C-alpha cells in the first residue's frame, strides 16, 4: 500500500472531523444549536420508562471512566501477553491522548450541563462528552487492532457493528439520563474521530515506511 496515500486519507478524515467539531463549538457559543438539542432531547427523553432507564443506566455505566479503565487494562494485558509491543504502545498512547484531549477541551469550553429532567446527577463540564469520547476512542481502537488480525470479512463486519452499537448506545444513554446535550455527544464523537484518524494514519504510515525499508535491505 502507498503509505503517502494512507497518510493523506487519514489527514483528510481528521480534517473533516476537526472542521465538524469547530462548527459545532461555534454554534454552541452563540446558542444557534439550542433548538437542535431541545428537539433531540425531547424525542429521546419522551421514550422514558422504568425498563429503558435501567438499560440506559447500564450503557452509561459501561462508558464510565472506571469500567473503561478496567476494560482498557484487560486489553493492555492481552496485548502484553501476545507480545504485540508496537500495538501496545500505540494503544496506550491513543487512550492517554484522548483522555488529555477531553480534559483540555472541557476546560476550554466550560459548558454547563443541561438541567432539563436529570435522571442521574453528575458533576463537571458538559462539552465535549467524556463518555462519548471515551467510548469512541476505546471501541474504535479495539476494532482497529482486531481488524488487523481478523482476515474474515464477515467477522470484521460483525465486529464493526458491535463497536458501533456500543458507541451509539453509550452516547444516547447520556442524553436520556439528562446529563448531556446531543451536541455534547456529537462533539465528543468528532473530537475522538479526529484524534483516531490522524493517529491511526501516522501509525500505518510508520509501519508501511519501515516495511518498505526492510524490503530494500
Buried (B, 14 or more C-beta within 10 A) or exposed (E): EEBEEBBEEBBEBBEBBBEBBEEBBEBBEEEEBEEBBBEBBEEBBEEEEEEEBEEBBEBBEBBBEEBBBEBBEEBBEEBEEEEBEEBBEBBBEBBEBBBEBBEEBBEEBEBEBBEEEEBBEBEEBBBBBBBBBBBBBBBBBBBBBBBEEBEEEEEBEEBBEEBBEBBBBBBBBBBBBBBBBBBBBBBBBBBBBBBBBBBBBBBBBBBBBEEEEEEEE
